[in-house]
Amino acid sequence: MTTTGLDEFALLDETWRSVTPDAARRMLIAAAHAFAGKGYHATTTRDIASLAGMSPAAVYIHYRSKEELLFNISLVGHETSLKLLSRIQGGDVVERLGNAVAAFAGWHAEFHTTARVVQYELGALSPEHHAQVAELRRQIDQQMRSYIADGVAEGVFDVPDLKGATLAVLSLCIDVARWYQPGGKRTPDEIGALYADLVLRMLRPAN
C-alpha cells in the first residue's frame, strides 16, 4: 500500500484519531497493515517504515520495538471496541443486545485490518503487555455478558450457561475480521444487522 493509501485509511478509521503526533499515527497504521498482511513474525521494522514512507530509524523515535507497535495497536483496538460496547443505551433488553452485537460485528468488518491484528496476534505480546490487553478483553466480555444477563433476568433469553453464551457471541463477531473483504455481498452494517438477528434468535427461548 502506498503512503496515500495510509492517509485515506487514517481518515476513514477514527480508531487512530487519538494517536499523536502524525508520524507516530502513520507508523501504527503502517504496522497494522503489515502485520495483517504478512503476520507479526514475518514483518520487519524496515517493512513498516517503508509502508509508512519513512526511514527505518524513524520507527525507534516513537516506538522502542516492533512488539511495542503491536501492543499499541492492540491497546487502541481493544479500547475502541470496549467504548463501542459501553455506550449502547436505551431501548429494551432485546434492542440493547441487538445493537451491541451489530456494533461489535460491524466494527470487525469495517476495520477488519486493525481487528485482524488485534484479535489474532495476541501471542506475540510480552507477558506484561499481554496482561494489560487481557484486562481489556475481560471488560469487553463483562460488558457483552451484562447485556445477555439483563435479558435472562427479564425472562427474554433462555441461557443456561451465561459464560459460554457470551463467549459464543463474542467469537462469532470477532471471526468477521478473519474472512471479511471489502466489496463483498454485504456491507459492514448489513453484517452487523445479520449477526444481531442470528444472536437474538439463538438466545430466545424455543417455542
Contacts in CASP RR format, 6 or more apart in sequence:
PFRMAT RR
TARGET T0000
AUTHOR 0000-0000-0000
METHOD contacts of the structure
MODEL  1
MTTTGLDEFALLDETWRSVTPDAARRMLIAAAHAFAGKGYHATTTRDIAS
LAGMSPAAVYIHYRSKEELLFNISLVGHETSLKLLSRIQGGDVVERLGNA
VAAFAGWHAEFHTTARVVQYELGALSPEHHAQVAELRRQIDQQMRSYIAD
GVAEGVFDVPDLKGATLAVLSLCIDVARWYQPGGKRTPDEIGALYADLVL
RMLRPAN
1 9 0 8 1.000
1 33 0 8 1.000
1 51 0 8 1.000
3 26 0 8 1.000
3 51 0 8 1.000
3 52 0 8 1.000
3 53 0 8 1.000
6 26 0 8 1.000
6 29 0 8 1.000
6 30 0 8 1.000
6 33 0 8 1.000
6 51 0 8 1.000
6 52 0 8 1.000
9 29 0 8 1.000
9 33 0 8 1.000
9 113 0 8 1.000
10 16 0 8 1.000
10 25 0 8 1.000
10 26 0 8 1.000
10 29 0 8 1.000
13 29 0 8 1.000
13 111 0 8 1.000
13 114 0 8 1.000
15 76 0 8 1.000
15 77 0 8 1.000
15 80 0 8 1.000
15 111 0 8 1.000
15 114 0 8 1.000
16 25 0 8 1.000
16 28 0 8 1.000
16 29 0 8 1.000
16 76 0 8 1.000
18 76 0 8 1.000
19 25 0 8 1.000
19 28 0 8 1.000
19 72 0 8 1.000
19 76 0 8 1.000
23 54 0 8 1.000
23 58 0 8 1.000
23 61 0 8 1.000
23 62 0 8 1.000
24 62 0 8 1.000
24 63 0 8 1.000
26 52 0 8 1.000
26 53 0 8 1.000
26 54 0 8 1.000
27 48 0 8 1.000
27 49 0 8 1.000
27 52 0 8 1.000
27 54 0 8 1.000
27 58 0 8 1.000
27 59 0 8 1.000
27 62 0 8 1.000
27 63 0 8 1.000
27 69 0 8 1.000
28 69 0 8 1.000
28 72 0 8 1.000
28 73 0 8 1.000
28 76 0 8 1.000
29 52 0 8 1.000
30 48 0 8 1.000
30 49 0 8 1.000
30 51 0 8 1.000
30 52 0 8 1.000
30 53 0 8 1.000
31 43 0 8 1.000
31 48 0 8 1.000
31 66 0 8 1.000
31 69 0 8 1.000
31 70 0 8 1.000
31 73 0 8 1.000
32 73 0 8 1.000
32 113 0 8 1.000
32 114 0 8 1.000
32 117 0 8 1.000
33 51 0 8 1.000
33 113 0 8 1.000
34 43 0 8 1.000
34 47 0 8 1.000
34 48 0 8 1.000
34 51 0 8 1.000
35 43 0 8 1.000
35 70 0 8 1.000
35 73 0 8 1.000
35 117 0 8 1.000
35 121 0 8 1.000
36 113 0 8 1.000
36 114 0 8 1.000
36 116 0 8 1.000
36 117 0 8 1.000
37 43 0 8 1.000
38 47 0 8 1.000
39 121 0 8 1.000
40 66 0 8 1.000
40 70 0 8 1.000
40 117 0 8 1.000
40 121 0 8 1.000
40 124 0 8 1.000
41 124 0 8 1.000
43 66 0 8 1.000
44 66 0 8 1.000
45 56 0 8 1.000
45 59 0 8 1.000
45 60 0 8 1.000
45 66 0 8 1.000
46 56 0 8 1.000
48 59 0 8 1.000
48 66 0 8 1.000
48 69 0 8 1.000
49 55 0 8 1.000
49 56 0 8 1.000
49 57 0 8 1.000
49 58 0 8 1.000
49 59 0 8 1.000
52 58 0 8 1.000
59 66 0 8 1.000
59 69 0 8 1.000
63 69 0 8 1.000
63 72 0 8 1.000
67 124 0 8 1.000
67 125 0 8 1.000
67 126 0 8 1.000
67 129 0 8 1.000
68 129 0 8 1.000
70 117 0 8 1.000
70 121 0 8 1.000
70 124 0 8 1.000
70 125 0 8 1.000
71 125 0 8 1.000
71 126 0 8 1.000
71 129 0 8 1.000
71 132 0 8 1.000
71 133 0 8 1.000
73 114 0 8 1.000
73 117 0 8 1.000
73 118 0 8 1.000
74 117 0 8 1.000
74 118 0 8 1.000
74 121 0 8 1.000
74 122 0 8 1.000
74 125 0 8 1.000
74 129 0 8 1.000
74 133 0 8 1.000
75 132 0 8 1.000
75 133 0 8 1.000
75 136 0 8 1.000
76 114 0 8 1.000
77 114 0 8 1.000
77 115 0 8 1.000
77 118 0 8 1.000
78 118 0 8 1.000
78 133 0 8 1.000
78 136 0 8 1.000
78 137 0 8 1.000
78 140 0 8 1.000
79 136 0 8 1.000
80 107 0 8 1.000
81 104 0 8 1.000
81 107 0 8 1.000
81 118 0 8 1.000
81 140 0 8 1.000
82 136 0 8 1.000
82 139 0 8 1.000
82 140 0 8 1.000
82 143 0 8 1.000
84 103 0 8 1.000
84 104 0 8 1.000
84 107 0 8 1.000
85 100 0 8 1.000
85 103 0 8 1.000
85 104 0 8 1.000
85 140 0 8 1.000
85 143 0 8 1.000
85 144 0 8 1.000
86 143 0 8 1.000
88 96 0 8 1.000
88 99 0 8 1.000
88 100 0 8 1.000
88 103 0 8 1.000
88 147 0 8 1.000
89 96 0 8 1.000
90 96 0 8 1.000
93 147 0 8 1.000
93 150 0 8 1.000
93 151 0 8 1.000
93 154 0 8 1.000
93 156 0 8 1.000
93 157 0 8 1.000
94 151 0 8 1.000
94 156 0 8 1.000
94 200 0 8 1.000
96 147 0 8 1.000
96 150 0 8 1.000
97 147 0 8 1.000
97 148 0 8 1.000
97 150 0 8 1.000
97 151 0 8 1.000
97 157 0 8 1.000
97 196 0 8 1.000
97 199 0 8 1.000
97 200 0 8 1.000
97 203 0 8 1.000
98 196 0 8 1.000
98 199 0 8 1.000
98 200 0 8 1.000
99 196 0 8 1.000
100 143 0 8 1.000
100 144 0 8 1.000
100 147 0 8 1.000
101 169 0 8 1.000
101 173 0 8 1.000
101 192 0 8 1.000
101 195 0 8 1.000
101 196 0 8 1.000
101 199 0 8 1.000
101 200 0 8 1.000
102 189 0 8 1.000
102 192 0 8 1.000
102 193 0 8 1.000
102 195 0 8 1.000
102 196 0 8 1.000
103 192 0 8 1.000
104 144 0 8 1.000
104 170 0 8 1.000
104 173 0 8 1.000
105 172 0 8 1.000
105 173 0 8 1.000
105 176 0 8 1.000
105 191 0 8 1.000
105 192 0 8 1.000
105 195 0 8 1.000
105 196 0 8 1.000
106 173 0 8 1.000
106 176 0 8 1.000
106 188 0 8 1.000
106 189 0 8 1.000
106 191 0 8 1.000
106 192 0 8 1.000
106 195 0 8 1.000
107 115 0 8 1.000
107 188 0 8 1.000
108 115 0 8 1.000
108 119 0 8 1.000
108 173 0 8 1.000
108 174 0 8 1.000
108 175 0 8 1.000
108 176 0 8 1.000
108 177 0 8 1.000
108 180 0 8 1.000
109 176 0 8 1.000
109 177 0 8 1.000
109 180 0 8 1.000
109 187 0 8 1.000
109 188 0 8 1.000
109 191 0 8 1.000
109 192 0 8 1.000
110 188 0 8 1.000
112 176 0 8 1.000
112 177 0 8 1.000
112 180 0 8 1.000
112 181 0 8 1.000
115 174 0 8 1.000
115 176 0 8 1.000
115 177 0 8 1.000
116 177 0 8 1.000
116 178 0 8 1.000
118 177 0 8 1.000
119 174 0 8 1.000
119 177 0 8 1.000
119 178 0 8 1.000
120 177 0 8 1.000
120 178 0 8 1.000
122 130 0 8 1.000
122 133 0 8 1.000
123 130 0 8 1.000
125 133 0 8 1.000
140 170 0 8 1.000
141 166 0 8 1.000
141 167 0 8 1.000
141 170 0 8 1.000
144 166 0 8 1.000
144 169 0 8 1.000
144 170 0 8 1.000
145 162 0 8 1.000
145 163 0 8 1.000
145 166 0 8 1.000
148 157 0 8 1.000
148 159 0 8 1.000
148 162 0 8 1.000
148 165 0 8 1.000
148 166 0 8 1.000
148 169 0 8 1.000
148 203 0 8 1.000
149 162 0 8 1.000
151 157 0 8 1.000
152 158 0 8 1.000
152 159 0 8 1.000
152 162 0 8 1.000
155 205 0 8 1.000
156 204 0 8 1.000
157 203 0 8 1.000
157 204 0 8 1.000
157 205 0 8 1.000
158 203 0 8 1.000
158 204 0 8 1.000
158 205 0 8 1.000
158 206 0 8 1.000
159 165 0 8 1.000
159 203 0 8 1.000
165 203 0 8 1.000
168 202 0 8 1.000
169 199 0 8 1.000
172 195 0 8 1.000
172 198 0 8 1.000
172 199 0 8 1.000
173 195 0 8 1.000
176 191 0 8 1.000
176 195 0 8 1.000
180 188 0 8 1.000
180 191 0 8 1.000
186 194 0 8 1.000
END
